[in-house]
Amino acid sequence: MIAIASWRFGGRPAACLCVVALAVAVLLAFAFSRNLVDPLQRLQDATSAMAQGQRDVATVAAMGNDEITALTRQFDAMAARVREDEAKLVQSEKLSAVGRVVSGIAHELNNPLAAILHFAENLLSEDTQSTADREMLLSVATQARRARAIVRDLLSFVRARTQNQEAADIRDVMRHAAEGVAPVEVETGAIVSVESQATEMPYVLIDEGGIEQVLTNLIVNGAQSAGAGGTVTVTVTSTGDRVRLSVSDTGPGVPDEVLPRIFEPFFTTKGPGKGTGLGLSVSLGIVEQHGGQLTVENRPTGGATFAFDVPVHPDQEAAAAEIRERAEHTNGSVSGPRVDGEIVMVIDDEESIRAALRLFLERSGWRVEEAESGRAALAMLLTAPPNRYRAVITDLTMPDVTGIELHDTLAATRPDLCARLIISTGETISDTVVSFRARSGKPFLEKPFEFDALTALLEQMP
C-alpha cells in the first residue's frame, strides 16, 4: 500500500510535466505554423498567382516584427507597385494608340484648316469688303485659329511635348502670347495687360513654344472669364533661381467644388463651343516638364490667379549671347538683299494650300513656282541654276517622295538649296518627324500658320 501510494504521489509531477510539455509543443507548433509556415505558404501561393498573370493578390502578412513578416509585407508592397505600374503601362499604351490616331487625324484636319485660314487672311488683307463681310471673315479666321488650338491641345495631351529648351527673355514670351490672343480680346471685350515687377529680368531656360502655349491658354481662359470690360493681367517676378509668372483675371473666380478637378483632362465648366477641357491639363504637363507647378487660387477681390515658375538660365552671359545671335538672324543681318520678283517654290500635294500660298506670296512681291509632289519638285530643283530660288517651302507628308526624303536628297546634292528649305506640316508628333526636326535643324511652320510667321522666315533666308 505504501509503495502504491508513493508511486501515485511521486508520479503526479511527472504527469504534470508531460502535460505542460505537450501544451508547450502544441503552442510552439501553432506559433511556428502561424508565423512561419502559413506566411510562407501564402507567399508561395501569391507568387504562383502573379506568375500566372493574376495581379489582385496579397499575402495578408501576419502581425509582428520578424523577418518573415517583413518579407511578406515587402511582397505585398511589391505586388501593389506592380499593379500600379501595369495600370500606368496600359494607360500609356492606350494613349500611344490614341496618339497615332490623333496624329493622322491632325494632319488631315490641319490641311483644310490651313487653307481656310490662309484664304481668310488673304481676303482680310484687301480693303474691298464691307464692314459686315469683314466681320464675317474675322470670325472665320478666329474659328480656324480656335480649331487649330484644339488640335494642338489634343496632340500635346496624347503625347508629351518634345522639349526644345533654349535661352529666352521671358518678357518677350509674355508679349508674344499677349499679342497672339488679340482676336480673343476683340471677341470677349476683355483687356489684357503685361507687367514686370522689375526693370530687368534674368534670362530663363525654357521651351519657348511650350511656355507661350501655357500663357496663351491661361490668358484665353482669363479673358473668357472676365468678359466685356474685365481685365487679365500677366505678371512676372524673379524668385532666385526661378522666375514666377501669374495670370490674374477679374472674373467670378473658380467655384470651390471645381477647384479639385480643374486640371483633369476633358473637364470643363465652359458652355458648348467654348472649350474642350484640355487647355489646363496640357498646360500642367508643360509646366511640370520645366520642373514647376501650376497653381490656382481665388483672389479676395474677385477673380482667379493661375501661377507657375520656370528655371533661370544658369549662365546669364551665354544666354545673352545666344539671344542676341538669334535676334540678329531674325532681323535679317545674315540674309541676302530682298529683291521683288525673287522666286519661292511651294511644294504641297494639297492644291488649296498651294493656291492660298501663291496668292499671298505674289501679293507680297514674290514669284512662285509650284510642285504637287516631292518627285516633281526634285526634278525642278536638281537642275536649277544657283540662286534661282530664295526659299523652298515643302510639306512633309506626300505620297511619292516625302519632305524628309526631299531634304536628304538636297542635303547630299544641292546644299545651297537645302539651306533655304522651310518645312510646312500638319503632322508634328510622330517619332519620325520629331527625329527629323532634331537632326535637320530646319525651320518648321506648323499648319495652319500665320502669314506673318512665313514672312519672317522668308526674310531670314540666306
C-alpha positions as CSV (number, residue, x, y, z in Angstrom):
1,M,0.0,0.0,0.0
2,I,2.8,2.3,0.9
3,A,4.6,1.6,-2.4
4,I,1.4,2.2,-4.4
5,A,0.7,5.5,-2.7
6,S,4.3,6.6,-3.1
7,W,4.0,5.9,-6.8
8,R,0.8,7.8,-7.1
9,F,2.1,10.8,-5.1
10,G,5.6,10.7,-6.7
11,G,4.3,10.2,-10.3
12,R,1.9,13.3,-10.2
13,P,4.7,15.8,-11.0
14,A,5.9,13.7,-13.9
15,A,2.5,13.6,-15.4
16,C,2.1,17.4,-15.0
17,L,5.4,17.9,-16.7
18,C,4.3,15.8,-19.6
19,V,1.0,17.7,-19.9
20,V,2.9,21.0,-19.8
21,A,5.5,19.8,-22.3
22,L,2.7,18.7,-24.6
23,A,0.9,22.0,-24.3
24,V,4.1,23.9,-25.0
25,A,4.8,21.7,-28.0
26,V,1.3,22.4,-29.3
27,L,1.7,26.2,-28.8
28,L,5.1,26.1,-30.4
29,A,3.7,24.2,-33.3
30,F,0.8,26.7,-33.7
31,A,3.2,29.6,-33.4
32,F,5.6,28.0,-35.9
33,S,2.7,27.3,-38.3
34,R,1.1,30.8,-37.8
35,N,4.3,32.8,-38.1
36,L,6.4,30.8,-40.4
37,V,4.7,28.0,-42.3
38,D,1.4,29.9,-43.1
39,P,3.1,33.1,-44.3
40,L,5.5,31.2,-46.4
41,Q,2.6,29.2,-47.9
42,R,0.6,32.4,-48.6
43,L,3.7,33.9,-50.1
44,Q,4.2,30.9,-52.3
45,D,0.5,30.9,-53.4
46,A,0.6,34.7,-54.1
47,T,3.9,34.3,-56.1
48,S,2.4,31.5,-58.1
49,A,-0.8,33.5,-58.8
50,M,1.3,36.5,-60.0
51,A,3.3,34.2,-62.3
52,Q,0.1,33.0,-63.8
53,G,-1.0,36.6,-64.6
54,Q,-3.2,37.4,-61.6
55,R,-2.5,40.9,-60.2
56,D,-5.0,41.4,-57.4
57,V,-3.1,39.2,-54.9
58,A,-1.8,39.8,-51.4
59,T,-0.2,37.6,-48.7
60,V,-2.2,39.1,-45.7
61,A,1.0,39.3,-43.7
62,A,0.9,38.3,-40.0
63,M,1.4,40.9,-37.3
64,G,4.9,41.1,-35.9
65,N,8.4,42.4,-36.5
66,D,10.2,39.3,-37.5
67,E,11.9,38.7,-40.8
68,I,9.1,36.5,-42.3
69,T,6.5,39.2,-41.6
70,A,8.8,41.8,-43.1
71,L,9.2,39.6,-46.2
72,T,5.5,39.2,-46.7
73,R,4.8,42.9,-46.3
74,Q,7.5,43.7,-48.8
75,F,5.9,41.3,-51.2
76,D,2.5,43.0,-50.7
77,A,4.1,46.4,-51.4
78,M,5.8,45.0,-54.5
79,A,2.6,43.5,-55.7
80,A,0.8,46.9,-55.3
81,R,3.6,48.6,-57.2
82,V,3.3,46.0,-60.0
83,R,-0.4,46.7,-60.2
84,E,0.2,50.5,-60.3
85,D,3.0,50.2,-62.9
86,E,0.9,47.8,-65.1
87,A,-2.0,50.2,-65.0
88,K,0.2,53.1,-66.0
89,L,1.7,50.9,-68.8
90,V,-1.8,50.1,-70.1
91,Q,-2.8,53.7,-69.9
92,S,0.5,54.7,-71.7
93,E,-0.2,52.1,-74.4
94,K,-3.7,53.4,-74.8
95,L,-2.5,57.0,-75.1
96,S,0.1,55.9,-77.6
97,A,-2.5,54.2,-79.8
98,V,-4.8,57.3,-79.4
99,G,-1.7,59.4,-80.3
100,R,-1.2,57.6,-83.6
101,V,-4.8,58.1,-84.5
102,V,-4.9,61.7,-83.4
103,S,-1.6,62.4,-85.3
104,G,-3.2,61.1,-88.5
105,I,-6.4,63.0,-87.9
106,A,-4.5,66.2,-87.1
107,H,-2.7,66.0,-90.4
108,E,-6.0,65.6,-92.3
109,L,-7.6,68.4,-90.3
110,N,-4.7,70.9,-90.4
111,N,-4.5,70.9,-94.2
112,P,-8.1,72.2,-94.7
113,L,-7.7,74.5,-91.6
114,A,-4.6,75.9,-93.2
115,A,-6.4,76.6,-96.5
116,I,-9.4,78.2,-94.6
117,L,-7.1,80.5,-92.5
118,H,-4.8,81.4,-95.4
119,F,-7.7,82.4,-97.7
120,A,-9.4,84.4,-94.9
121,E,-6.1,86.2,-94.3
122,N,-5.7,86.9,-98.0
123,L,-9.2,88.4,-98.2
124,L,-8.7,90.4,-95.0
125,S,-5.5,92.0,-96.5
126,E,-7.8,93.6,-99.1
127,D,-9.8,96.8,-98.4
128,T,-12.7,95.9,-100.7
129,Q,-15.1,94.2,-98.2
130,S,-18.0,95.9,-96.5
131,T,-17.9,96.1,-92.7
132,A,-20.3,93.1,-92.4
133,D,-18.2,91.0,-94.8
134,R,-15.1,91.9,-92.9
135,E,-16.6,90.9,-89.6
136,M,-17.6,87.5,-91.1
137,L,-14.1,87.0,-92.4
138,L,-12.6,87.8,-89.0
139,S,-15.0,85.3,-87.5
140,V,-13.8,82.6,-90.0
141,A,-10.2,83.3,-89.1
142,T,-10.9,83.3,-85.4
143,Q,-12.7,80.0,-85.6
144,A,-9.9,78.5,-87.7
145,R,-7.4,79.5,-85.0
146,R,-9.6,78.1,-82.3
147,A,-9.8,74.8,-84.2
148,R,-6.0,74.9,-84.6
149,A,-5.7,75.3,-80.8
150,I,-8.0,72.4,-80.1
151,V,-5.9,70.1,-82.4
152,R,-2.7,71.2,-80.8
153,D,-4.0,70.6,-77.3
154,L,-5.1,67.1,-78.4
155,L,-1.7,66.4,-79.8
156,S,0.0,67.7,-76.6
157,F,-2.3,65.7,-74.4
158,V,-1.8,62.3,-76.1
159,R,2.0,62.7,-76.4
160,A,4.3,64.6,-74.1
161,R,5.6,67.7,-75.8
162,T,9.2,67.3,-77.1
163,Q,11.3,69.8,-75.1
164,N,13.5,72.2,-77.0
165,Q,14.8,74.3,-74.2
166,E,16.9,77.4,-75.0
167,A,17.7,80.7,-73.6
168,A,14.9,83.2,-73.7
169,D,13.8,86.6,-72.4
170,I,10.6,85.8,-70.5
171,R,9.2,89.3,-71.2
172,D,9.3,88.7,-74.9
173,V,7.5,85.4,-74.4
174,M,4.8,87.1,-72.4
175,R,4.5,89.8,-75.0
176,H,4.2,87.3,-77.9
177,A,1.5,85.4,-76.0
178,A,-0.5,88.6,-75.3
179,E,-0.2,89.7,-78.9
180,G,-1.4,86.3,-80.1
181,V,-4.7,86.5,-78.2
182,A,-5.7,89.8,-79.7
183,P,-8.6,88.2,-81.6
184,V,-9.8,86.8,-78.2
185,E,-9.7,90.3,-76.7
186,V,-11.9,91.6,-79.5
187,E,-14.3,88.6,-79.1
188,T,-14.6,88.8,-75.3
189,G,-14.2,92.5,-74.7
190,A,-11.6,91.9,-72.0
191,I,-8.4,93.9,-71.8
192,V,-5.0,92.1,-71.5
193,S,-2.0,93.8,-69.9
194,V,1.6,92.6,-69.3
195,E,3.5,93.8,-66.3
196,S,7.0,93.2,-64.9
197,Q,7.8,93.9,-61.3
198,A,11.5,94.7,-62.1
199,T,13.2,96.7,-64.8
200,E,15.4,93.7,-65.6
201,M,14.7,90.1,-65.5
202,P,17.1,87.2,-65.6
203,Y,17.1,85.1,-68.8
204,V,15.4,81.8,-68.5
205,L,16.0,78.3,-69.9
206,I,12.7,77.1,-71.4
207,D,10.9,75.5,-74.3
208,E,9.7,78.9,-75.6
209,G,6.8,77.4,-77.6
210,G,5.6,75.4,-74.7
211,I,5.6,78.2,-72.2
212,E,3.9,80.5,-74.8
213,Q,1.2,77.8,-75.2
214,V,0.7,77.8,-71.4
215,L,0.4,81.6,-71.2
216,T,-1.9,81.6,-74.2
217,N,-4.2,79.0,-72.6
218,L,-4.3,80.9,-69.3
219,I,-4.9,84.3,-70.9
220,V,-7.7,83.0,-73.1
221,N,-9.4,81.4,-70.1
222,G,-9.0,84.6,-68.1
223,A,-10.4,86.7,-70.9
224,Q,-13.4,84.4,-71.3
225,S,-14.0,84.6,-67.5
226,A,-13.5,88.3,-67.2
227,G,-15.8,89.1,-70.1
228,A,-16.5,92.6,-71.5
229,G,-14.9,95.3,-69.5
230,G,-12.9,92.9,-67.4
231,T,-9.1,92.7,-67.3
232,V,-6.4,90.0,-67.5
233,T,-3.0,90.8,-66.1
234,V,0.1,88.8,-66.8
235,T,2.8,89.5,-64.2
236,V,6.4,88.2,-63.9
237,T,8.7,88.3,-60.8
238,S,12.1,86.9,-60.1
239,T,12.5,84.5,-57.2
240,G,16.1,83.5,-57.1
241,D,16.8,80.6,-59.4
242,R,13.2,80.6,-60.7
243,V,11.0,83.2,-62.5
244,R,7.4,83.2,-61.5
245,L,4.6,84.1,-63.9
246,S,1.0,84.7,-62.9
247,V,-2.2,85.3,-64.9
248,S,-4.9,87.1,-63.0
249,D,-8.5,88.0,-64.1
250,T,-11.4,90.0,-62.7
251,G,-14.0,87.3,-63.4
252,P,-16.1,85.5,-60.9
253,G,-13.3,83.1,-59.8
254,V,-13.3,79.3,-59.6
255,P,-16.1,77.7,-57.6
256,D,-14.8,75.7,-54.6
257,E,-16.4,72.4,-56.0
258,V,-14.5,72.9,-59.2
259,L,-11.0,73.5,-57.8
260,P,-10.1,69.8,-57.1
261,R,-10.9,68.9,-60.7
262,I,-9.8,71.9,-62.6
263,F,-6.7,70.2,-64.1
264,E,-8.4,67.0,-65.1
265,P,-8.3,66.2,-68.8
266,F,-11.6,67.0,-70.6
267,F,-13.1,68.6,-67.5
268,T,-14.6,72.0,-68.4
269,T,-17.3,74.3,-67.0
270,K,-17.5,76.3,-70.2
271,G,-20.5,76.2,-72.4
272,P,-20.7,74.3,-75.7
273,G,-18.2,75.6,-78.3
274,K,-16.1,77.4,-75.6
275,G,-13.6,74.8,-74.6
276,T,-12.5,71.1,-74.7
277,G,-11.2,70.8,-71.1
278,L,-7.7,70.1,-72.3
279,G,-6.0,73.5,-72.0
280,L,-5.3,73.4,-68.3
281,S,-4.3,69.7,-68.4
282,V,-1.9,70.3,-71.2
283,S,-0.5,73.4,-69.5
284,L,0.1,71.5,-66.3
285,G,2.1,68.9,-68.2
286,I,4.3,71.5,-69.9
287,V,4.9,73.3,-66.6
288,E,5.9,70.0,-64.9
289,Q,8.3,69.3,-67.7
290,H,10.0,72.5,-66.6
291,G,10.3,71.4,-63.0
292,G,7.5,73.7,-61.8
293,Q,3.9,73.5,-60.5
294,L,0.8,75.2,-61.9
295,T,-1.4,76.5,-59.1
296,V,-4.7,78.3,-58.9
297,E,-6.3,80.4,-56.2
298,N,-9.2,82.8,-56.0
299,R,-8.4,86.4,-55.3
300,P,-10.0,88.2,-52.3
301,T,-11.1,91.0,-54.6
302,G,-12.7,88.6,-57.1
303,G,-11.4,86.6,-60.0
304,A,-8.7,83.9,-60.0
305,T,-4.9,83.8,-60.3
306,F,-3.0,81.0,-62.1
307,A,0.7,80.9,-61.4
308,F,3.8,78.8,-62.3
309,D,7.5,79.2,-62.3
310,V,10.3,78.4,-64.8
311,P,14.1,78.0,-64.3
312,V,16.6,80.8,-64.6
313,H,19.3,80.1,-67.2
314,P,22.4,79.0,-65.3
315,D,24.8,81.1,-67.4
316,Q,23.4,84.6,-68.0
317,E,26.3,85.7,-70.2
318,A,25.9,82.7,-72.5
319,A,22.1,83.2,-72.5
320,A,22.5,86.9,-73.6
321,A,24.9,85.9,-76.4
322,E,22.5,83.2,-77.6
323,I,19.5,85.5,-77.6
324,R,21.5,88.3,-79.3
325,E,22.6,85.9,-82.1
326,R,19.0,84.7,-82.7
327,A,17.8,88.3,-82.8
328,E,20.5,89.3,-85.4
329,H,19.5,86.3,-87.5
330,T,15.8,87.1,-87.2
331,N,16.4,90.8,-88.1
332,G,17.9,89.6,-91.4
333,S,21.5,90.7,-90.8
334,V,22.7,87.4,-92.3
335,S,20.3,87.3,-95.2
336,G,20.7,88.5,-98.7
337,P,19.1,91.6,-100.0
338,R,15.3,91.4,-100.6
339,V,14.5,91.8,-104.2
340,D,11.0,91.9,-105.7
341,G,10.4,89.1,-108.1
342,E,12.6,86.6,-106.4
343,I,11.3,83.0,-106.7
344,V,9.8,80.9,-103.9
345,M,9.0,77.3,-104.6
346,V,5.9,75.8,-102.9
347,I,5.7,72.0,-102.6
348,D,2.4,70.5,-101.4
349,D,0.1,67.8,-102.6
350,E,-2.9,69.9,-101.4
351,E,-3.9,72.2,-104.3
352,S,-5.9,74.6,-102.0
353,I,-2.8,75.2,-99.9
354,R,-0.6,75.9,-102.9
355,A,-3.2,78.3,-104.2
356,A,-3.5,80.2,-100.9
357,L,0.2,80.5,-100.5
358,R,0.7,81.6,-104.1
359,L,-1.9,84.3,-103.6
360,F,-0.2,85.6,-100.5
361,L,3.3,85.4,-101.9
362,E,2.5,87.1,-105.2
363,R,0.7,89.9,-103.4
364,S,3.9,90.3,-101.3
365,G,6.1,90.7,-104.3
366,W,7.4,87.2,-104.8
367,R,7.3,85.0,-107.8
368,V,6.0,81.5,-107.2
369,E,6.7,78.1,-108.7
370,E,4.6,75.1,-107.6
371,A,5.2,71.4,-107.3
372,E,2.4,69.0,-106.4
373,S,4.7,66.2,-105.3
374,G,8.2,65.7,-103.9
375,R,9.3,63.9,-107.1
376,A,8.2,66.7,-109.3
377,A,9.9,69.2,-107.1
378,L,13.2,67.3,-107.2
379,A,13.1,67.3,-111.0
380,M,13.0,71.1,-110.9
381,L,15.3,71.7,-108.0
382,L,18.2,69.4,-109.0
383,T,18.5,71.1,-112.4
384,A,18.0,74.6,-111.2
385,P,20.9,77.1,-111.6
386,P,22.4,78.5,-108.4
387,N,20.4,81.2,-106.6
388,R,17.3,80.6,-108.6
389,Y,15.1,80.1,-105.5
390,R,15.2,82.4,-102.5
391,A,13.3,79.8,-100.5
392,V,11.7,76.3,-100.8
393,I,8.6,75.6,-98.8
394,T,7.8,72.0,-98.6
395,D,5.2,69.8,-96.9
396,L,6.4,66.6,-95.2
397,T,3.7,64.1,-95.8
398,M,3.4,63.5,-99.6
399,P,2.6,60.2,-101.4
400,D,5.7,59.7,-103.5
401,V,8.8,61.5,-102.2
402,T,8.3,62.8,-98.7
403,G,9.6,66.1,-97.5
404,I,12.2,64.2,-95.4
405,E,13.4,62.4,-98.5
406,L,13.5,65.6,-100.4
407,H,15.6,67.3,-97.6
408,D,18.1,64.4,-97.5
409,T,18.5,64.4,-101.3
410,L,19.1,68.2,-101.4
411,A,21.5,67.9,-98.4
412,A,23.6,65.4,-100.4
413,T,23.4,67.0,-103.8
414,R,22.3,70.7,-103.5
415,P,23.3,72.0,-100.1
416,D,22.7,75.6,-101.3
417,L,19.0,74.8,-101.8
418,C,18.8,72.7,-98.6
419,A,20.0,75.8,-96.7
420,R,16.8,77.6,-97.9
421,L,14.4,74.9,-97.0
422,I,11.3,75.7,-94.9
423,I,9.2,72.8,-93.6
424,S,5.4,73.2,-93.5
425,T,3.5,70.4,-92.0
426,G,0.4,69.5,-90.0
427,E,2.0,66.4,-88.6
428,T,4.4,67.1,-85.7
429,I,4.3,64.4,-83.1
430,S,5.3,61.2,-84.8
431,D,8.7,59.8,-83.9
432,T,9.8,60.1,-87.4
433,V,9.0,63.8,-87.6
434,V,10.4,64.6,-84.1
435,S,13.7,62.8,-85.0
436,F,13.9,64.6,-88.4
437,R,13.2,68.0,-86.8
438,A,16.0,67.4,-84.3
439,R,18.6,66.3,-86.8
440,S,17.8,68.7,-89.6
441,G,17.6,72.0,-87.7
442,K,15.2,73.3,-90.3
443,P,12.6,76.0,-89.5
444,F,9.2,74.4,-89.1
445,L,5.8,76.1,-89.8
446,E,3.1,74.1,-88.1
447,K,-0.1,74.1,-90.2
448,P,-2.2,76.2,-90.1
449,F,0.3,79.0,-89.6
450,E,0.1,82.8,-89.8
451,F,1.4,84.6,-92.8
452,D,3.5,86.8,-90.5
453,A,5.5,83.8,-89.4
454,L,6.1,82.8,-93.0
455,T,7.2,86.3,-93.9
456,A,9.7,86.4,-91.0
457,L,11.3,83.1,-92.2
458,L,11.5,84.3,-95.8
459,E,13.4,87.4,-94.7
460,Q,15.9,85.2,-92.9
461,M,16.8,83.1,-95.9
462,P,20.5,83.4,-96.9
